[in-house]
Amino acid sequence: MFNSFKKLSGMISNLIDYLKGSRMRGEKFKKRPYKSLGEELEELTKQKP
């Protein structure tokens, strides 16, 4: 069982290293357009028909 976890740990480590070097980017890295506090509040208080 220890060897299985050791192998899995190595695989996860390699995946992380690969992803760090890749050009893929997720939601975290997408820049969202800036909204003022008023715009945010207006959007949150809109009632959907």
Secondary structure, 3 states (H helix, E strand, C coil): CHHHHHHHHHHHHHHHHHHHHCCCCCHHHCCCCCCCHHHHHHHHHCCCC
